[in-house]
Amino acid sequence: MIVYAPLWRTMEARGFTTYTLRVKHEISNSTVQRLKKNMPVSTNTLDMLCKILDCKLPDIAEYVEEISGSVE
């Protein structure tokens, strides 16, 4: 499962908030909510986040193996 915990750490380190993403960079509220819930987002969204935050993909998302319906 892909999780976005690195995104929140990267945003905090760069002084970004979800408000900044939504208002200044026009990321939709529904996309922000999907990220918060570790739901799938498009590669276009990941590309935009990398550009906005000036970072690489591992700074935004990581793969965590799911075992028996739980995340390790």
N, CA, C and O atoms as a Maestro MAE file, in Angstrom:
{
 s_m_m2io_version
 :::
 2.0.0
}

f_m_ct {
 s_m_title
 :::
 protein
 m_atom[288] {
  # First column is atom index #
  i_m_mmod_type
  r_m_x_coord
  r_m_y_coord
  r_m_z_coord
  i_m_residue_number
  s_m_chain_name
  s_m_pdb_residue_name
  s_m_pdb_atom_name
  i_m_atomic_number
  :::
  1 25 0.851 -1.173 0.000 1 A "MET " " N  " 7
  2 3 0.000 0.000 0.000 1 A "MET " " CA " 6
  3 2 0.899 1.238 0.000 1 A "MET " " C  " 6
  4 15 1.932 1.278 0.669 1 A "MET " " O  " 8
  5 25 0.488 2.223 -0.750 2 A "ILE " " N  " 7
  6 3 1.220 3.489 -0.799 2 A "ILE " " CA " 6
  7 2 0.690 4.387 0.314 2 A "ILE " " C  " 6
  8 15 -0.519 4.569 0.456 2 A "ILE " " O  " 8
  9 25 1.600 4.943 1.095 3 A "VAL " " N  " 7
  10 3 1.221 5.876 2.149 3 A "VAL " " CA " 6
  11 2 1.927 7.211 1.915 3 A "VAL " " C  " 6
  12 15 2.983 7.269 1.284 3 A "VAL " " O  " 8
  13 25 1.337 8.259 2.425 4 A "TYR " " N  " 7
  14 3 1.846 9.608 2.177 4 A "TYR " " CA " 6
  15 2 2.423 10.271 3.420 4 A "TYR " " C  " 6
  16 15 2.494 11.498 3.485 4 A "TYR " " O  " 8
  17 25 2.835 9.482 4.405 5 A "ALA " " N  " 7
  18 3 3.461 10.044 5.610 5 A "ALA " " CA " 6
  19 2 4.667 10.923 5.271 5 A "ALA " " C  " 6
  20 15 4.848 11.964 5.903 5 A "ALA " " O  " 8
  21 25 5.501 10.539 4.294 6 A "PRO " " N  " 7
  22 3 6.628 11.411 3.959 6 A "PRO " " CA " 6
  23 2 6.192 12.791 3.467 6 A "PRO " " C  " 6
  24 15 6.889 13.783 3.683 6 A "PRO " " O  " 8
  25 25 5.036 12.847 2.806 7 A "LEU " " N  " 7
  26 3 4.523 14.128 2.315 7 A "LEU " " CA " 6
  27 2 4.327 15.107 3.453 7 A "LEU " " C  " 6
  28 15 4.733 16.266 3.356 7 A "LEU " " O  " 8
  29 25 3.705 14.649 4.537 8 A "TRP " " N  " 7
  30 3 3.401 15.553 5.650 8 A "TRP " " CA " 6
  31 2 4.687 16.027 6.335 8 A "TRP " " C  " 6
  32 15 4.766 17.173 6.776 8 A "TRP " " O  " 8
  33 25 5.684 15.157 6.425 9 A "ARG " " N  " 7
  34 3 6.978 15.568 6.995 9 A "ARG " " CA " 6
  35 2 7.672 16.586 6.085 9 A "ARG " " C  " 6
  36 15 8.233 17.573 6.562 9 A "ARG " " O  " 8
  37 25 7.630 16.340 4.783 10 A "THR " " N  " 7
  38 3 8.255 17.251 3.817 10 A "THR " " CA " 6
  39 2 7.555 18.605 3.835 10 A "THR " " C  " 6
  40 15 8.207 19.649 3.816 10 A "THR " " O  " 8
  41 25 6.240 18.584 3.871 11 A "MET " " N  " 7
  42 3 5.498 19.839 3.921 11 A "MET " " CA " 6
  43 2 5.842 20.630 5.175 11 A "MET " " C  " 6
  44 15 6.057 21.840 5.107 11 A "MET " " O  " 8
  45 25 5.896 19.965 6.302 12 A "GLU " " N  " 7
  46 3 6.220 20.650 7.560 12 A "GLU " " CA " 6
  47 2 7.626 21.253 7.502 12 A "GLU " " C  " 6
  48 15 7.837 22.387 7.932 12 A "GLU " " O  " 8
  49 25 8.563 20.509 6.982 13 A "ALA " " N  " 7
  50 3 9.943 20.990 6.891 13 A "ALA " " CA " 6
  51 2 10.059 22.212 5.988 13 A "ALA " " C  " 6
  52 15 10.945 23.045 6.182 13 A "ALA " " O  " 8
  53 25 9.178 22.325 5.008 14 A "ARG " " N  " 7
  54 3 9.231 23.443 4.058 14 A "ARG " " CA " 6
  55 2 8.219 24.543 4.389 14 A "ARG " " C  " 6
  56 15 8.097 25.520 3.649 14 A "ARG " " O  " 8
  57 25 7.504 24.386 5.487 15 A "GLY " " N  " 7
  58 3 6.556 25.409 5.909 15 A "GLY " " CA " 6
  59 2 5.265 25.441 5.112 15 A "GLY " " C  " 6
  60 15 4.609 26.480 5.039 15 A "GLY " " O  " 8
  61 25 4.892 24.314 4.512 16 A "PHE " " N  " 7
  62 3 3.657 24.222 3.743 16 A "PHE " " CA " 6
  63 2 2.538 23.667 4.618 16 A "PHE " " C  " 6
  64 15 2.778 22.895 5.547 16 A "PHE " " O  " 8
  65 25 1.323 24.073 4.305 17 A "THR " " N  " 7
  66 3 0.131 23.520 4.951 17 A "THR " " CA " 6
  67 2 -0.807 23.027 3.854 17 A "THR " " C  " 6
  68 15 -0.584 23.289 2.672 17 A "THR " " O  " 8
  69 25 -1.842 22.321 4.250 18 A "THR " " N  " 7
  70 3 -2.829 21.902 3.252 18 A "THR " " CA " 6
  71 2 -3.525 23.129 2.659 18 A "THR " " C  " 6
  72 15 -3.936 23.113 1.499 18 A "THR " " O  " 8
  73 25 -3.654 24.171 3.442 19 A "TYR " " N  " 7
  74 3 -4.229 25.422 2.944 19 A "TYR " " CA " 6
  75 2 -3.369 25.972 1.810 19 A "TYR " " C  " 6
  76 15 -3.894 26.411 0.787 19 A "TYR " " O  " 8
  77 25 -2.054 25.950 1.988 20 A "THR " " N  " 7
  78 3 -1.129 26.420 0.953 20 A "THR " " CA " 6
  79 2 -1.319 25.606 -0.326 20 A "THR " " C  " 6
  80 15 -1.373 26.171 -1.418 20 A "THR " " O  " 8
  81 25 -1.418 24.293 -0.195 21 A "LEU " " N  " 7
  82 3 -1.610 23.449 -1.374 21 A "LEU " " CA " 6
  83 2 -2.912 23.782 -2.081 21 A "LEU " " C  " 6
  84 15 -2.953 23.895 -3.306 21 A "LEU " " O  " 8
  85 25 -3.980 23.938 -1.299 22 A "ARG " " N  " 7
  86 3 -5.295 24.165 -1.893 22 A "ARG " " CA " 6
  87 2 -5.434 25.550 -2.506 22 A "ARG " " C  " 6
  88 15 -5.929 25.688 -3.625 22 A "ARG " " O  " 8
  89 25 -5.003 26.570 -1.786 23 A "VAL " " N  " 7
  90 3 -5.250 27.944 -2.241 23 A "VAL " " CA " 6
  91 2 -4.162 28.449 -3.189 23 A "VAL " " C  " 6
  92 15 -4.464 28.922 -4.285 23 A "VAL " " O  " 8
  93 25 -2.929 28.353 -2.780 24 A "LYS " " N  " 7
  94 3 -1.845 28.908 -3.591 24 A "LYS " " CA " 6
  95 2 -1.529 28.050 -4.816 24 A "LYS " " C  " 6
  96 15 -1.207 28.577 -5.882 24 A "LYS " " O  " 8
  97 25 -1.623 26.730 -4.662 25 A "HIS " " N  " 7
  98 3 -1.217 25.833 -5.742 25 A "HIS " " CA " 6
  99 2 -2.386 25.096 -6.393 25 A "HIS " " C  " 6
  100 15 -2.182 24.239 -7.253 25 A "HIS " " O  " 8
  101 25 -3.606 25.429 -5.983 26 A "GLU " " N  " 7
  102 3 -4.838 24.928 -6.597 26 A "GLU " " CA " 6
  103 2 -4.938 23.401 -6.638 26 A "GLU " " C  " 6
  104 15 -5.420 22.832 -7.617 26 A "GLU " " O  " 8
  105 25 -4.479 22.744 -5.568 27 A "ILE " " N  " 7
  106 3 -4.709 21.309 -5.404 27 A "ILE " " CA " 6
  107 2 -6.103 21.177 -4.787 27 A "ILE " " C  " 6
  108 15 -6.391 21.804 -3.768 27 A "ILE " " O  " 8
  109 25 -6.952 20.378 -5.390 28 A "SER " " N  " 7
  110 3 -8.341 20.308 -4.919 28 A "SER " " CA " 6
  111 2 -8.435 19.738 -3.503 28 A "SER " " C  " 6
  112 15 -7.584 18.965 -3.064 28 A "SER " " O  " 8
  113 25 -9.482 20.140 -2.815 29 A "ASN " " N  " 7
  114 3 -9.724 19.638 -1.470 29 A "ASN " " CA " 6
  115 2 -9.895 18.122 -1.488 29 A "ASN " " C  " 6
  116 15 -9.436 17.435 -0.576 29 A "ASN " " O  " 8
  117 25 -10.550 17.600 -2.515 30 A "SER " " N  " 7
  118 3 -10.748 16.150 -2.594 30 A "SER " " CA " 6
  119 2 -9.419 15.413 -2.742 30 A "SER " " C  " 6
  120 15 -9.258 14.320 -2.199 30 A "SER " " O  " 8
  121 25 -8.469 15.993 -3.466 31 A "THR " " N  " 7
  122 3 -7.143 15.377 -3.598 31 A "THR " " CA " 6
  123 2 -6.411 15.406 -2.267 31 A "THR " " C  " 6
  124 15 -5.778 14.419 -1.890 31 A "THR " " O  " 8
  125 25 -6.485 16.508 -1.556 32 A "VAL " " N  " 7
  126 3 -5.859 16.603 -0.235 32 A "VAL " " CA " 6
  127 2 -6.458 15.560 0.702 32 A "VAL " " C  " 6
  128 15 -5.736 14.913 1.460 32 A "VAL " " O  " 8
  129 25 -7.770 15.399 0.651 33 A "GLN " " N  " 7
  130 3 -8.431 14.403 1.496 33 A "GLN " " CA " 6
  131 2 -7.994 12.984 1.130 33 A "GLN " " C  " 6
  132 15 -7.807 12.149 2.015 33 A "GLN " " O  " 8
  133 25 -7.829 12.705 -0.160 34 A "ARG " " N  " 7
  134 3 -7.356 11.391 -0.601 34 A "ARG " " CA " 6
  135 2 -5.951 11.132 -0.066 34 A "ARG " " C  " 6
  136 15 -5.647 10.023 0.372 34 A "ARG " " O  " 8
  137 25 -5.101 12.142 -0.102 35 A "LEU " " N  " 7
  138 3 -3.744 12.006 0.421 35 A "LEU " " CA " 6
  139 2 -3.762 11.733 1.926 35 A "LEU " " C  " 6
  140 15 -3.018 10.885 2.419 35 A "LEU " " O  " 8
  141 25 -4.609 12.449 2.641 36 A "LYS " " N  " 7
  142 3 -4.718 12.258 4.093 36 A "LYS " " CA " 6
  143 2 -5.157 10.852 4.449 36 A "LYS " " C  " 6
  144 15 -4.747 10.309 5.475 36 A "LYS " " O  " 8
  145 25 -6.000 10.253 3.592 37 A "LYS " " N  " 7
  146 3 -6.542 8.920 3.854 37 A "LYS " " CA " 6
  147 2 -5.720 7.812 3.175 37 A "LYS " " C  " 6
  148 15 -6.136 6.653 3.161 37 A "LYS " " O  " 8
  149 25 -4.555 8.168 2.613 38 A "ASN " " N  " 7
  150 3 -3.696 7.212 1.901 38 A "ASN " " CA " 6
  151 2 -4.437 6.485 0.786 38 A "ASN " " C  " 6
  152 15 -4.219 5.298 0.542 38 A "ASN " " O  " 8
  153 25 -5.313 7.220 0.119 39 A "MET " " N  " 7
  154 3 -6.038 6.661 -1.018 39 A "MET " " CA " 6
  155 2 -5.245 6.940 -2.300 39 A "MET " " C  " 6
  156 15 -4.389 7.823 -2.313 39 A "MET " " O  " 8
  157 25 -5.518 6.206 -3.360 40 A "PRO " " N  " 7
  158 3 -4.767 6.414 -4.605 40 A "PRO " " CA " 6
  159 2 -4.963 7.823 -5.174 40 A "PRO " " C  " 6
  160 15 -6.055 8.389 -5.119 40 A "PRO " " O  " 8
  161 25 -3.888 8.363 -5.715 41 A "VAL " " N  " 7
  162 3 -3.922 9.624 -6.458 41 A "VAL " " CA " 6
  163 2 -3.171 9.395 -7.762 41 A "VAL " " C  " 6
  164 15 -2.428 8.423 -7.891 41 A "VAL " " O  " 8
  165 25 -3.360 10.274 -8.711 42 A "SER " " N  " 7
  166 3 -2.727 10.104 -10.017 42 A "SER " " CA " 6
  167 2 -1.237 10.423 -9.960 42 A "SER " " C  " 6
  168 15 -0.766 11.131 -9.070 42 A "SER " " O  " 8
  169 25 -0.521 9.887 -10.920 43 A "THR " " N  " 7
  170 3 0.910 10.214 -11.018 43 A "THR " " CA " 6
  171 2 1.073 11.686 -11.362 43 A "THR " " C  " 6
  172 15 2.087 12.291 -11.017 43 A "THR " " O  " 8
  173 25 0.098 12.265 -12.031 44 A "ASN " " N  " 7
  174 3 0.129 13.700 -12.313 44 A "ASN " " CA " 6
  175 2 0.126 14.498 -11.001 44 A "ASN " " C  " 6
  176 15 0.841 15.492 -10.876 44 A "ASN " " O  " 8
  177 25 -0.665 14.066 -10.042 45 A "THR " " N  " 7
  178 3 -0.705 14.724 -8.735 45 A "THR " " CA " 6
  179 2 0.640 14.594 -8.032 45 A "THR " " C  " 6
  180 15 1.144 15.564 -7.465 45 A "THR " " O  " 8
  181 25 1.217 13.411 -8.067 46 A "LEU " " N  " 7
  182 3 2.527 13.209 -7.440 46 A "LEU " " CA " 6
  183 2 3.583 14.079 -8.105 46 A "LEU " " C  " 6
  184 15 4.436 14.655 -7.429 46 A "LEU " " O  " 8
  185 25 3.526 14.175 -9.425 47 A "ASP " " N  " 7
  186 3 4.451 15.029 -10.175 47 A "ASP " " CA " 6
  187 2 4.301 16.491 -9.742 47 A "ASP " " C  " 6
  188 15 5.294 17.180 -9.505 47 A "ASP " " O  " 8
  189 25 3.046 16.958 -9.640 48 A "MET " " N  " 7
  190 3 2.799 18.337 -9.206 48 A "MET " " CA " 6
  191 2 3.347 18.597 -7.813 48 A "MET " " C  " 6
  192 15 3.960 19.635 -7.565 48 A "MET " " O  " 8
  193 25 3.126 17.653 -6.902 49 A "LEU " " N  " 7
  194 3 3.614 17.814 -5.531 49 A "LEU " " CA " 6
  195 2 5.137 17.889 -5.490 49 A "LEU " " C  " 6
  196 15 5.701 18.682 -4.737 49 A "LEU " " O  " 8
  197 25 5.803 17.067 -6.299 50 A "CYS " " N  " 7
  198 3 7.270 17.119 -6.361 50 A "CYS " " CA " 6
  199 2 7.742 18.491 -6.843 50 A "CYS " " C  " 6
  200 15 8.710 19.040 -6.317 50 A "CYS " " O  " 8
  201 25 7.058 19.036 -7.838 51 A "LYS " " N  " 7
  202 3 7.426 20.357 -8.353 51 A "LYS " " CA " 6
  203 2 7.152 21.445 -7.320 51 A "LYS " " C  " 6
  204 15 7.996 22.310 -7.085 51 A "LYS " " O  " 8
  205 25 5.986 21.400 -6.714 52 A "ILE " " N  " 7
  206 3 5.601 22.413 -5.726 52 A "ILE " " CA " 6
  207 2 6.554 22.416 -4.545 52 A "ILE " " C  " 6
  208 15 6.980 23.475 -4.086 52 A "ILE " " O  " 8
  209 25 6.891 21.222 -4.051 53 A "LEU " " N  " 7
  210 3 7.727 21.105 -2.849 53 A "LEU " " CA " 6
  211 2 9.219 21.006 -3.159 53 A "LEU " " C  " 6
  212 15 10.047 20.942 -2.250 53 A "LEU " " O  " 8
  213 25 9.557 20.994 -4.458 54 A "ASP " " N  " 7
  214 3 10.949 20.884 -4.902 54 A "ASP " " CA " 6
  215 2 11.631 19.688 -4.235 54 A "ASP " " C  " 6
  216 15 12.639 19.825 -3.542 54 A "ASP " " O  " 8
  217 25 11.044 18.511 -4.470 55 A "CYS " " N  " 7
  218 3 11.549 17.299 -3.833 55 A "CYS " " CA " 6
  219 2 11.419 16.112 -4.780 55 A "CYS " " C  " 6
  220 15 10.967 16.259 -5.915 55 A "CYS " " O  " 8
  221 25 11.809 14.962 -4.316 56 A "LYS " " N  " 7
  222 3 11.738 13.720 -5.086 56 A "LYS " " CA " 6
  223 2 10.572 12.876 -4.565 56 A "LYS " " C  " 6
  224 15 10.051 13.125 -3.478 56 A "LYS " " O  " 8
  225 25 10.173 11.880 -5.349 57 A "LEU " " N  " 7
  226 3 9.034 11.041 -4.992 57 A "LEU " " CA " 6
  227 2 9.142 10.397 -3.608 57 A "LEU " " C  " 6
  228 15 8.135 10.354 -2.901 57 A "LEU " " O  " 8
  229 25 10.312 9.890 -3.179 58 A "PRO " " N  " 7
  230 3 10.396 9.308 -1.831 58 A "PRO " " CA " 6
  231 2 10.120 10.314 -0.702 58 A "PRO " " C  " 6
  232 15 9.870 9.921 0.438 58 A "PRO " " O  " 8
  233 25 10.167 11.614 -1.031 59 A "ASP " " N  " 7
  234 3 9.842 12.644 -0.042 59 A "ASP " " CA " 6
  235 2 8.327 12.834 0.086 59 A "ASP " " C  " 6
  236 15 7.858 13.588 0.939 59 A "ASP " " O  " 8
  237 25 7.573 12.146 -0.768 60 A "ILE " " N  " 7
  238 3 6.124 12.305 -0.799 60 A "ILE " " CA " 6
  239 2 5.393 11.017 -0.466 60 A "ILE " " C  " 6
  240 15 4.397 11.035 0.258 60 A "ILE " " O  " 8
  241 25 5.880 9.899 -0.987 61 A "ALA " " N  " 7
  242 3 5.162 8.633 -0.839 61 A "ALA " " CA " 6
  243 2 6.133 7.486 -0.584 61 A "ALA " " C  " 6
  244 15 7.303 7.528 -0.965 61 A "ALA " " O  " 8
  245 25 5.602 6.466 0.073 62 A "GLU " " N  " 7
  246 3 6.391 5.256 0.274 62 A "GLU " " CA " 6
  247 2 5.479 4.045 0.229 62 A "GLU " " C  " 6
  248 15 4.280 4.139 0.494 62 A "GLU " " O  " 8
  249 25 6.067 2.908 -0.109 63 A "TYR " " N  " 7
  250 3 5.322 1.661 -0.142 63 A "TYR " " CA " 6
  251 2 5.489 0.957 1.192 63 A "TYR " " C  " 6
  252 15 6.606 0.783 1.678 63 A "TYR " " O  " 8
  253 25 4.374 0.553 1.780 64 A "VAL " " N  " 7
  254 3 4.381 -0.203 3.025 64 A "VAL " " CA " 6
  255 2 3.579 -1.470 2.769 64 A "VAL " " C  " 6
  256 15 2.434 -1.411 2.320 64 A "VAL " " O  " 8
  257 25 4.181 -2.602 3.054 65 A "GLU " " N  " 7
  258 3 3.504 -3.869 2.797 65 A "GLU " " CA " 6
  259 2 2.318 -4.049 3.744 65 A "GLU " " C  " 6
  260 15 2.410 -3.814 4.948 65 A "GLU " " O  " 8
  261 25 1.214 -4.470 3.158 66 A "GLU " " N  " 7
  262 3 -0.006 -4.734 3.914 66 A "GLU " " CA " 6
  263 2 -0.052 -6.219 4.257 66 A "GLU " " C  " 6
  264 15 0.088 -7.063 3.371 66 A "GLU " " O  " 8
  265 25 -0.244 -6.540 5.516 67 A "ILE " " N  " 7
  266 3 -0.332 -7.936 5.947 67 A "ILE " " CA " 6
  267 2 -1.661 -8.150 6.669 67 A "ILE " " C  " 6
  268 15 -1.952 -7.481 7.660 67 A "ILE " " O  " 8
  269 25 -2.457 -9.078 6.171 68 A "SER " " N  " 7
  270 3 -3.760 -9.433 6.777 68 A "SER " " CA " 6
  271 2 -4.633 -8.208 7.025 68 A "SER " " C  " 6
  272 15 -5.247 -8.088 8.085 68 A "SER " " O  " 8
  273 25 -4.692 -7.304 6.061 69 A "GLY " " N  " 7
  274 3 -5.567 -6.148 6.198 69 A "GLY " " CA " 6
  275 2 -5.024 -5.032 7.062 69 A "GLY " " C  " 6
  276 15 -5.691 -4.014 7.242 69 A "GLY " " O  " 8
  277 25 -3.823 -5.201 7.603 70 A "SER " " N  " 7
  278 3 -3.240 -4.123 8.404 70 A "SER " " CA " 6
  279 2 -1.948 -3.658 7.740 70 A "SER " " C  " 6
  280 15 -1.362 -4.372 6.926 70 A "SER " " O  " 8
  281 25 -1.525 -2.479 8.090 71 A "VAL " " N  " 7
  282 3 -0.315 -1.891 7.528 71 A "VAL " " CA " 6
  283 2 0.801 -2.030 8.552 71 A "VAL " " C  " 6
  284 15 0.623 -1.716 9.729 71 A "VAL " " O  " 8
  285 25 1.943 -2.499 8.092 72 A "GLU " " N  " 7
  286 3 3.087 -2.604 9.011 72 A "GLU " " CA " 6
  287 2 3.912 -1.357 8.963 72 A "GLU " " C  " 6
  288 15 4.917 -1.255 9.666 72 A "GLU " " O  " 8
  :::
 }
 m_bond[287] {
  # First column is bond index #
  i_m_from
  i_m_to
  i_m_order
  :::
  1 1 2 1
  2 2 3 1
  3 3 4 2
  4 3 5 1
  5 5 6 1
  6 6 7 1
  7 7 8 2
  8 7 9 1
  9 9 10 1
  10 10 11 1
  11 11 12 2
  12 11 13 1
  13 13 14 1
  14 14 15 1
  15 15 16 2
  16 15 17 1
  17 17 18 1
  18 18 19 1
  19 19 20 2
  20 19 21 1
  21 21 22 1
  22 22 23 1
  23 23 24 2
  24 23 25 1
  25 25 26 1
  26 26 27 1
  27 27 28 2
  28 27 29 1
  29 29 30 1
  30 30 31 1
  31 31 32 2
  32 31 33 1
  33 33 34 1
  34 34 35 1
  35 35 36 2
  36 35 37 1
  37 37 38 1
  38 38 39 1
  39 39 40 2
  40 39 41 1
  41 41 42 1
  42 42 43 1
  43 43 44 2
  44 43 45 1
  45 45 46 1
  46 46 47 1
  47 47 48 2
  48 47 49 1
  49 49 50 1
  50 50 51 1
  51 51 52 2
  52 51 53 1
  53 53 54 1
  54 54 55 1
  55 55 56 2
  56 55 57 1
  57 57 58 1
  58 58 59 1
  59 59 60 2
  60 59 61 1
  61 61 62 1
  62 62 63 1
  63 63 64 2
  64 63 65 1
  65 65 66 1
  66 66 67 1
  67 67 68 2
  68 67 69 1
  69 69 70 1
  70 70 71 1
  71 71 72 2
  72 71 73 1
  73 73 74 1
  74 74 75 1
  75 75 76 2
  76 75 77 1
  77 77 78 1
  78 78 79 1
  79 79 80 2
  80 79 81 1
  81 81 82 1
  82 82 83 1
  83 83 84 2
  84 83 85 1
  85 85 86 1
  86 86 87 1
  87 87 88 2
  88 87 89 1
  89 89 90 1
  90 90 91 1
  91 91 92 2
  92 91 93 1
  93 93 94 1
  94 94 95 1
  95 95 96 2
  96 95 97 1
  97 97 98 1
  98 98 99 1
  99 99 100 2
  100 99 101 1
  101 101 102 1
  102 102 103 1
  103 103 104 2
  104 103 105 1
  105 105 106 1
  106 106 107 1
  107 107 108 2
  108 107 109 1
  109 109 110 1
  110 110 111 1
  111 111 112 2
  112 111 113 1
  113 113 114 1
  114 114 115 1
  115 115 116 2
  116 115 117 1
  117 117 118 1
  118 118 119 1
  119 119 120 2
  120 119 121 1
  121 121 122 1
  122 122 123 1
  123 123 124 2
  124 123 125 1
  125 125 126 1
  126 126 127 1
  127 127 128 2
  128 127 129 1
  129 129 130 1
  130 130 131 1
  131 131 132 2
  132 131 133 1
  133 133 134 1
  134 134 135 1
  135 135 136 2
  136 135 137 1
  137 137 138 1
  138 138 139 1
  139 139 140 2
  140 139 141 1
  141 141 142 1
  142 142 143 1
  143 143 144 2
  144 143 145 1
  145 145 146 1
  146 146 147 1
  147 147 148 2
  148 147 149 1
  149 149 150 1
  150 150 151 1
  151 151 152 2
  152 151 153 1
  153 153 154 1
  154 154 155 1
  155 155 156 2
  156 155 157 1
  157 157 158 1
  158 158 159 1
  159 159 160 2
  160 159 161 1
  161 161 162 1
  162 162 163 1
  163 163 164 2
  164 163 165 1
  165 165 166 1
  166 166 167 1
  167 167 168 2
  168 167 169 1
  169 169 170 1
  170 170 171 1
  171 171 172 2
  172 171 173 1
  173 173 174 1
  174 174 175 1
  175 175 176 2
  176 175 177 1
  177 177 178 1
  178 178 179 1
  179 179 180 2
  180 179 181 1
  181 181 182 1
  182 182 183 1
  183 183 184 2
  184 183 185 1
  185 185 186 1
  186 186 187 1
  187 187 188 2
  188 187 189 1
  189 189 190 1
  190 190 191 1
  191 191 192 2
  192 191 193 1
  193 193 194 1
  194 194 195 1
  195 195 196 2
  196 195 197 1
  197 197 198 1
  198 198 199 1
  199 199 200 2
  200 199 201 1
  201 201 202 1
  202 202 203 1
  203 203 204 2
  204 203 205 1
  205 205 206 1
  206 206 207 1
  207 207 208 2
  208 207 209 1
  209 209 210 1
  210 210 211 1
  211 211 212 2
  212 211 213 1
  213 213 214 1
  214 214 215 1
  215 215 216 2
  216 215 217 1
  217 217 218 1
  218 218 219 1
  219 219 220 2
  220 219 221 1
  221 221 222 1
  222 222 223 1
  223 223 224 2
  224 223 225 1
  225 225 226 1
  226 226 227 1
  227 227 228 2
  228 227 229 1
  229 229 230 1
  230 230 231 1
  231 231 232 2
  232 231 233 1
  233 233 234 1
  234 234 235 1
  235 235 236 2
  236 235 237 1
  237 237 238 1
  238 238 239 1
  239 239 240 2
  240 239 241 1
  241 241 242 1
  242 242 243 1
  243 243 244 2
  244 243 245 1
  245 245 246 1
  246 246 247 1
  247 247 248 2
  248 247 249 1
  249 249 250 1
  250 250 251 1
  251 251 252 2
  252 251 253 1
  253 253 254 1
  254 254 255 1
  255 255 256 2
  256 255 257 1
  257 257 258 1
  258 258 259 1
  259 259 260 2
  260 259 261 1
  261 261 262 1
  262 262 263 1
  263 263 264 2
  264 263 265 1
  265 265 266 1
  266 266 267 1
  267 267 268 2
  268 267 269 1
  269 269 270 1
  270 270 271 1
  271 271 272 2
  272 271 273 1
  273 273 274 1
  274 274 275 1
  275 275 276 2
  276 275 277 1
  277 277 278 1
  278 278 279 1
  279 279 280 2
  280 279 281 1
  281 281 282 1
  282 282 283 1
  283 283 284 2
  284 283 285 1
  285 285 286 1
  286 286 287 1
  287 287 288 2
  :::
 }
}
